[in-house]
Amino acid sequence: MKKTYQPKQSEVVRSTHTVDATGKVVGRLASQIATLLMGKHKANYSAHMDSGDRVVVKNGEAVVFTGRKNKDKVYQKHSGFPGGFKEVSVEKLRKIAPNRILEQAVYNMLPANRLRSQRMARLRFEENK
């Protein structure tokens, strides 16, 4: 009888992927990055284990939205306290922290479990100089 192979954490080999975000659509790029961070592109992927790679994003501020999302899309959050509701439009967020648009999209595409913070730690943005 054959047994299913379970990879061990010591056997995980991490490589680095460099992604150029110039002119790419936010959601499509975020889903590709999330796949790399989770390790789903590898043959020995296991859902309970963190086997993903490192991702370096160049020109993260140059991502684009389709349609009228540049003007209409609004990011909302609430602190949990009375009066703690905050809204930030895409136009304003681009001026404040342009990489946060893509970072937020990738974060929301990762599964909401204990591994999410470890996976997000391997996402880096390269500064333009």
C-alpha positions as CSV (number, residue, x, y, z in Angstrom):
1,M,0.0,0.0,0.0
2,K,1.4,3.4,-1.0
3,K,1.4,6.3,1.4
4,T,0.8,10.0,0.6
5,Y,4.0,12.0,0.7
6,Q,4.0,14.8,3.3
7,P,6.8,17.4,2.8
8,K,8.6,18.5,6.0
9,Q,9.4,22.1,6.8
10,S,13.1,21.4,6.6
11,E,12.7,20.3,3.0
12,V,11.2,23.6,1.8
13,V,13.4,25.4,-0.7
14,R,12.5,29.1,-1.1
15,S,13.4,31.0,-4.3
16,T,12.9,34.7,-5.0
17,H,10.5,35.9,-7.7
18,T,10.8,39.4,-9.1
19,V,7.5,40.9,-10.5
20,D,7.3,44.1,-12.5
21,A,3.9,45.8,-11.7
22,T,4.1,48.5,-14.4
23,G,0.7,48.7,-16.2
24,K,-0.7,45.4,-14.6
25,V,-4.2,45.2,-13.3
26,V,-4.3,45.1,-9.5
27,G,-6.5,42.0,-8.9
28,R,-4.8,39.8,-11.6
29,L,-1.4,40.7,-10.3
30,A,-2.4,40.2,-6.7
31,S,-3.7,36.7,-7.4
32,Q,-0.5,35.7,-9.1
33,I,1.6,37.0,-6.2
34,A,-0.7,35.2,-3.6
35,T,-0.1,31.9,-5.5
36,L,3.7,32.4,-5.3
37,L,3.5,33.3,-1.6
38,M,1.4,30.2,-0.8
39,G,3.6,27.9,-2.8
40,K,0.7,26.5,-4.9
41,H,2.9,26.6,-8.0
42,K,5.1,23.9,-6.5
43,A,4.6,20.1,-6.9
44,N,5.0,19.5,-3.1
45,Y,2.3,22.1,-2.0
46,S,0.6,21.3,1.2
47,A,-2.2,23.5,2.6
48,H,-1.2,23.2,6.2
49,M,2.4,24.2,5.7
50,D,4.1,27.4,4.6
51,S,6.1,26.4,1.5
52,G,5.9,29.6,-0.6
53,D,8.6,31.7,-2.1
54,R,9.7,35.3,-1.6
55,V,8.3,37.9,-4.0
56,V,9.9,41.3,-4.8
57,V,7.6,43.8,-6.5
58,K,9.1,46.5,-8.7
59,N,7.1,49.6,-9.5
60,G,4.3,48.7,-7.2
61,E,2.8,52.2,-7.5
62,A,2.3,51.7,-11.2
63,V,-0.5,49.2,-11.0
64,V,-3.8,50.1,-12.7
65,F,-7.5,49.6,-12.1
66,T,-10.0,48.7,-14.8
67,G,-13.1,50.8,-15.4
68,R,-13.8,53.7,-13.1
69,K,-12.3,52.2,-10.0
70,N,-9.6,54.9,-9.9
71,K,-12.3,57.4,-9.0
72,D,-15.0,55.3,-7.4
73,K,-13.2,52.7,-5.3
74,V,-13.0,53.4,-1.5
75,Y,-11.2,51.5,1.2
76,Q,-13.1,51.3,4.4
77,K,-12.0,50.3,7.9
78,H,-13.4,50.5,11.4
79,S,-11.4,50.6,14.7
80,G,-14.2,49.1,16.7
81,F,-14.6,52.3,18.8
82,P,-17.5,54.8,18.4
83,G,-16.6,57.2,15.5
84,G,-13.8,54.9,14.4
85,F,-15.0,54.5,10.8
86,K,-12.4,55.6,8.2
87,E,-12.6,55.8,4.4
88,V,-9.8,56.4,2.0
89,S,-10.2,56.7,-1.8
90,V,-7.8,55.1,-4.2
91,E,-6.6,58.5,-5.5
92,K,-5.7,59.6,-1.9
93,L,-4.1,56.3,-1.0
94,R,-1.9,56.5,-4.1
95,K,-0.5,59.8,-2.8
96,I,-0.1,58.6,0.8
97,A,1.2,55.0,0.4
98,P,1.1,53.8,-3.3
99,N,2.3,50.2,-2.5
100,R,-0.5,49.7,0.0
101,I,-3.0,49.2,-2.8
102,L,-1.3,46.1,-4.0
103,E,-0.4,45.0,-0.5
104,Q,-4.0,45.1,0.6
105,A,-5.1,43.2,-2.5
106,V,-2.6,40.4,-1.9
107,Y,-3.4,40.2,1.8
108,N,-7.1,39.7,1.1
109,M,-6.4,37.0,-1.5
110,L,-4.4,34.9,1.0
111,P,-6.4,32.4,3.2
112,A,-7.3,33.9,6.5
113,N,-5.4,31.5,8.8
114,R,-2.3,31.5,11.0
115,L,0.1,31.4,8.0
116,R,-1.1,34.7,6.5
117,S,1.3,36.9,8.4
118,Q,4.3,34.7,7.6
119,R,3.4,34.8,3.9
120,M,3.0,38.5,3.9
121,A,6.4,39.0,5.5
122,R,7.9,37.5,2.4
123,L,6.4,40.2,0.2
124,R,8.7,43.1,-0.5
125,F,8.4,46.3,-2.5
126,E,11.5,47.6,-4.3
127,E,11.9,51.4,-4.1
128,N,12.3,53.5,-7.2
129,K,15.4,55.6,-7.3
